[in-house]
Amino acid sequence: MRRFEFRFQRILELKERMEEVRRAALGEAVGAFEAERRELEALGRMRGGHTARDPATPGSAVDAGLMRISSAYGRRLEREQNEQQEQVRLAGTVVEDRRQDLMDATRERGVFDILKERAVQDYRREVRRKELSQLDEIGQQLYLRQTRAEEGRQRPQ
């Protein structure tokens, strides 16, 4: 009997490759998201460290220029932190898009996996049916030979 061939095998392989590509794209997006998040954390630590330091110590003279520079630096850190938060948000959106793409690809591949499983079951069922048919044929042949042999033994009387 011919061996099993799934008629949608090429499509299944294409869906599997598409799923692998989308899984890799998700990995890259997650990596980019994590890098952006770490950058945001670093900016947060820098800003927290800057605001914790007070340029004016008790009993010392206040330098207006130094305070202006410190204030400008604080505003710049705040602006960079806000921009980085937006970058993290965008990277998170990309991750969710890639995750959805992967889920769709997995679902599509799953449909063909189910079709293949059903085709394999049908193939096995057909093989079993043919084997049983052949065994029945062999059994009938043996029975006929046996009955003919018995008839041949009984005739000479």
PLY file of the C-alpha trace (Angstrom):
ply
format ascii 1.0
element vertex 157
property float x
property float y
property float z
element edge 156
property int vertex1
property int vertex2
end_header
0.00 0.00 0.00
1.17 3.50 -0.69
2.65 5.45 2.16
0.84 8.35 3.81
1.01 11.71 2.09
-0.63 14.78 3.55
-1.93 16.85 0.69
-1.43 20.12 2.54
2.11 19.29 3.71
3.69 22.22 1.86
1.19 24.64 3.36
1.80 23.16 6.82
5.57 23.59 6.39
5.02 27.18 5.24
2.84 27.87 8.29
5.52 26.34 10.55
8.21 28.54 9.00
5.96 31.59 9.34
5.44 30.75 13.01
9.21 30.46 13.54
9.77 33.84 11.85
7.09 35.45 14.00
8.54 33.84 17.13
11.94 35.33 16.26
10.34 38.73 15.59
8.66 38.57 19.00
12.01 37.73 20.60
13.63 40.74 18.95
10.76 43.00 20.01
10.96 41.75 23.60
14.72 42.35 23.58
14.21 45.92 22.31
11.49 46.48 24.91
13.77 45.30 27.71
16.60 47.55 26.49
14.26 50.56 26.45
12.94 49.67 29.91
16.49 49.39 31.31
17.30 52.80 29.80
14.22 54.25 31.49
15.28 52.75 34.81
18.76 54.24 34.40
17.28 57.67 33.69
15.03 57.29 36.73
18.05 56.47 38.92
19.98 59.42 37.50
17.05 61.76 38.10
16.47 60.37 41.58
20.14 60.80 42.42
20.12 64.35 41.07
17.06 65.46 43.03
18.38 63.83 46.22
21.47 66.01 46.13
20.95 69.52 47.40
23.49 71.95 45.94
23.07 74.27 48.91
24.50 72.96 52.14
23.55 74.70 55.35
25.85 77.55 56.17
27.35 77.87 52.69
26.80 80.52 50.09
24.33 79.76 47.32
25.72 79.96 43.80
22.92 81.09 41.47
24.74 79.89 38.35
25.20 76.44 39.83
21.53 76.33 40.81
20.51 77.35 37.28
22.71 74.63 35.76
21.37 72.08 38.23
17.78 73.08 37.46
18.38 72.87 33.69
19.98 69.46 34.14
16.99 68.29 36.20
14.56 69.52 33.52
16.61 67.77 30.82
16.57 64.53 32.78
12.81 64.85 33.27
12.30 65.49 29.54
14.53 62.53 28.63
12.69 60.34 31.09
9.33 61.34 29.58
10.65 60.64 26.08
12.00 57.30 27.24
8.64 56.43 28.80
7.09 57.02 25.38
9.75 54.79 23.79
8.96 52.05 26.31
5.24 52.42 25.60
5.86 52.15 21.84
8.14 49.15 22.31
5.43 47.53 24.46
2.92 48.11 21.67
5.27 46.46 19.18
5.68 43.49 21.55
1.92 43.09 21.82
1.55 43.30 18.02
4.26 40.67 17.53
2.68 38.48 20.22
-0.68 38.71 18.45
1.00 37.88 15.12
2.60 34.81 16.71
-0.72 33.71 18.21
-2.38 34.06 14.79
0.41 32.07 13.12
0.17 29.37 15.79
-3.58 29.19 15.34
-3.22 28.89 11.55
-0.62 26.15 11.90
-2.84 24.42 14.43
-5.64 24.17 11.89
-3.35 22.30 9.50
-2.00 20.14 12.34
-5.56 19.07 13.11
-6.21 18.38 9.43
-3.06 16.28 9.27
-4.01 14.31 12.40
-7.41 13.56 10.90
-5.84 12.55 7.59
-3.42 10.23 9.42
-6.32 8.67 11.33
-8.26 8.18 8.08
-5.18 6.67 6.45
-4.64 4.24 9.34
-8.31 3.32 9.34
-8.14 2.60 5.60
-4.95 0.54 6.04
-6.62 -1.50 8.80
-9.71 -2.00 6.66
-7.61 -3.24 3.74
-5.57 -5.52 6.00
-8.76 -7.02 7.43
-10.09 -7.45 3.91
-6.90 -9.25 2.88
-7.02 -11.42 6.00
-10.65 -12.30 5.24
-9.67 -13.20 1.68
-6.82 -15.38 2.96
-9.18 -17.03 5.44
-11.70 -17.74 2.70
-8.97 -19.18 0.47
-7.78 -21.46 3.29
-11.33 -22.54 4.06
-11.99 -23.35 0.40
-8.75 -25.34 0.13
-9.58 -27.20 3.30
-13.12 -28.05 2.20
-11.88 -29.17 -1.25
-9.25 -31.33 0.39
-11.88 -32.89 2.64
-14.20 -33.47 -0.33
-11.33 -35.08 -2.21
-10.71 -37.45 0.70
-14.36 -38.39 0.99
-14.96 -39.26 -2.76
-12.91 -42.45 -3.09
-15.29 -44.45 -0.93
0 1
1 2
2 3
3 4
4 5
5 6
6 7
7 8
8 9
9 10
10 11
11 12
12 13
13 14
14 15
15 16
16 17
17 18
18 19
19 20
20 21
21 22
22 23
23 24
24 25
25 26
26 27
27 28
28 29
29 30
30 31
31 32
32 33
33 34
34 35
35 36
36 37
37 38
38 39
39 40
40 41
41 42
42 43
43 44
44 45
45 46
46 47
47 48
48 49
49 50
50 51
51 52
52 53
53 54
54 55
55 56
56 57
57 58
58 59
59 60
60 61
61 62
62 63
63 64
64 65
65 66
66 67
67 68
68 69
69 70
70 71
71 72
72 73
73 74
74 75
75 76
76 77
77 78
78 79
79 80
80 81
81 82
82 83
83 84
84 85
85 86
86 87
87 88
88 89
89 90
90 91
91 92
92 93
93 94
94 95
95 96
96 97
97 98
98 99
99 100
100 101
101 102
102 103
103 104
104 105
105 106
106 107
107 108
108 109
109 110
110 111
111 112
112 113
113 114
114 115
115 116
116 117
117 118
118 119
119 120
120 121
121 122
122 123
123 124
124 125
125 126
126 127
127 128
128 129
129 130
130 131
131 132
132 133
133 134
134 135
135 136
136 137
137 138
138 139
139 140
140 141
141 142
142 143
143 144
144 145
145 146
146 147
147 148
148 149
149 150
150 151
151 152
152 153
153 154
154 155
155 156
